[in-house]
Amino acid sequence: MLEGRNVSLKPLEKEDLDWFTQWNNDPAYGGEYEPLEQNSLTDIEKWYTEEASGRWFVIQNKQGDPVGQIMYTEGGLGTTIGYIVHPDYRGKCFCTEAVTIMVDFLFLTKKIVRITAQCNPKNKASVKVLEKNGFTLEGIVRKAMFIRGQYMTSAVYGILREEWGKPRIL
Ligand SMILES: CC(C)(COP(=O)(O)OP(=O)(O)OC[C@H]1O[C@@H](n2cnc3c(N)ncnc32)[C@H](O)[C@@H]1OP(=O)(O)O)[C@@H](O)C(=O)NCCC(=O)NCCS
């Protein structure tokens, strides 16, 4: 468990998959910029076993309740993070702190030179979370993703190891 001041990151476990599936099937959870996927618990259990273990975390508050999720992947643009906070818990700086913890964790545990995040430039909350964590806008990819009936622009943000400098929380 990675402890912050107001939230902690706990590895996603099998016992979380019930609420995790329900939350991720709720269109309000992902909001207008996330894909509108619908997955069965069986699908999610298979995905968890084959792909997710170790890279997906529950964002939880100090009472130990889940408030969202954060993950990283290793892809074409290197180590890339993604996150969602449940609508009931938004606007409390939970995501900002979760990203701070994740960035510390990744730079402290992996020999990587950068961390990437991609978001729709209209997603003001996500842009704010990245800027508050020292990410820089590196480029705009037009028609990058087909989400909810339309092609969406993706803004690529990055933070380099030298820009991070030293741990903020961990
Ligand atoms: C993006 C998201 C994770 C942010 O979570 P959060 O815990 O509410 O974020 P925080 O409270 O740490 O910070 C949000 C910041 O955005 C600001 N913000 C929120 N909505 C905004 C808007 N419409 N316009 C401008 N700023 C906005 C908040 O004021 C806050 O900034 P502040 O601390 O300077 O006041 C959450 O909105 C979410 O889950 N959205 C749906 C899923 C999603 O879009 N994920 C990201 C995909 S790239």
The ligand as a Tripos MOL2 file, in Angstrom:
@<TRIPOS>MOLECULE
LIG
   48    50     1     0     0
SMALL
NO_CHARGES

@<TRIPOS>ATOM
      1 C1        -10.2520   13.8190  -14.0490 C.3       1 LIG1
      2 C2        -10.6390   13.3600  -12.6410 C.3       1 LIG1
      3 C3         -9.9650   12.0120  -12.3800 C.3       1 LIG1
      4 C4        -10.1780   14.3850  -11.6150 C.3       1 LIG1
      5 O1        -10.4200   13.8610  -10.3140 O.3       1 LIG1
      6 P1        -10.5550   14.8070   -9.0190 P.3       1 LIG1
      7 O2        -10.2080   13.9650   -7.8260 O.co2     1 LIG1
      8 O3        -11.8550   15.4980   -9.0290 O.co2     1 LIG1
      9 O4         -9.3790   15.8500   -9.3010 O.3       1 LIG1
     10 P2         -8.7720   16.9110   -8.2700 P.3       1 LIG1
     11 O5         -9.8140   17.2720   -7.2640 O.co2     1 LIG1
     12 O6         -7.4750   16.3730   -7.7670 O.co2     1 LIG1
     13 O7         -8.4230   18.1420   -9.2240 O.3       1 LIG1
     14 C5         -9.3280   18.5780  -10.1910 C.3       1 LIG1
     15 C6         -8.9510   20.0010  -10.5710 C.3       1 LIG1
     16 O8         -9.6730   20.3230  -11.7480 O.3       1 LIG1
     17 C7        -10.4950   21.4610  -11.4940 C.3       1 LIG1
     18 N1        -11.6900   21.2920  -12.3010 N.ar      1 LIG1
     19 C8        -12.6320   20.3480  -12.1920 C.ar      1 LIG1
     20 N2        -13.5630   20.5270  -13.1440 N.ar      1 LIG1
     21 C9        -13.1830   21.6120  -13.8580 C.ar      1 LIG1
     22 C10       -13.7230   22.3060  -14.9600 C.ar      1 LIG1
     23 N3        -14.8540   21.9200  -15.5530 N.pl3     1 LIG1
     24 N4        -13.0460   23.3960  -15.4270 N.ar      1 LIG1
     25 C11       -11.9010   23.7810  -14.8740 C.ar      1 LIG1
     26 N5        -11.3200   23.1530  -13.8050 N.ar      1 LIG1
     27 C12       -11.9680   22.0800  -13.3220 C.ar      1 LIG1
     28 C13       -10.7280   21.4430  -10.0040 C.3       1 LIG1
     29 O9        -11.1000   22.7150   -9.5380 O.3       1 LIG1
     30 C14        -9.3690   21.0010   -9.5080 C.3       1 LIG1
     31 O10        -8.4240   22.0480   -9.5370 O.3       1 LIG1
     32 P3         -8.0240   22.8870   -8.2060 P.3       1 LIG1
     33 O11        -7.5270   21.8790   -7.1940 O.co2     1 LIG1
     34 O12        -6.9480   23.8200   -8.6630 O.co2     1 LIG1
     35 O13        -9.2740   23.5560   -7.7720 O.co2     1 LIG1
     36 C15       -12.1810   13.1880  -12.5100 C.3       1 LIG1
     37 O14       -12.8140   14.3800  -12.9320 O.3       1 LIG1
     38 C16       -12.7270   12.0160  -13.3140 C.2       1 LIG1
     39 O15       -12.6760   10.8730  -12.8620 O.2       1 LIG1
     40 N6        -13.2620   12.2810  -14.5240 N.am      1 LIG1
     41 C17       -13.8180   11.2060  -15.3520 C.3       1 LIG1
     42 C18       -12.7370   10.2510  -15.8540 C.3       1 LIG1
     43 C19       -11.6410   10.9640  -16.5980 C.2       1 LIG1
     44 O16       -11.9000   11.8900  -17.3630 O.2       1 LIG1
     45 N7        -10.4030   10.5190  -16.3430 N.am      1 LIG1
     46 C20        -9.2360   11.1020  -16.9770 C.3       1 LIG1
     47 C21        -9.0910   10.6160  -18.3550 C.3       1 LIG1
     48 S1         -7.6690   11.3690  -19.1210 S.3       1 LIG1
@<TRIPOS>BOND
     1     1     2 1
     2     2     3 1
     3     2     4 1
     4     2    36 1
     5     4     5 1
     6     5     6 1
     7     6     7 2
     8     6     8 1
     9     6     9 1
    10     9    10 1
    11    10    11 2
    12    10    12 1
    13    10    13 1
    14    13    14 1
    15    14    15 1
    16    15    16 1
    17    15    30 1
    18    16    17 1
    19    17    18 1
    20    17    28 1
    21    18    19 ar
    22    18    27 ar
    23    19    20 ar
    24    20    21 ar
    25    21    22 ar
    26    21    27 ar
    27    22    23 1
    28    22    24 ar
    29    24    25 ar
    30    25    26 ar
    31    26    27 ar
    32    28    29 1
    33    28    30 1
    34    30    31 1
    35    31    32 1
    36    32    33 2
    37    32    34 1
    38    32    35 1
    39    36    37 1
    40    36    38 1
    41    38    39 2
    42    38    40 1
    43    40    41 1
    44    41    42 1
    45    42    43 1
    46    43    44 2
    47    43    45 1
    48    45    46 1
    49    46    47 1
    50    47    48 1
@<TRIPOS>SUBSTRUCTURE
     1 LIG1         1 GROUP 0 **** ****
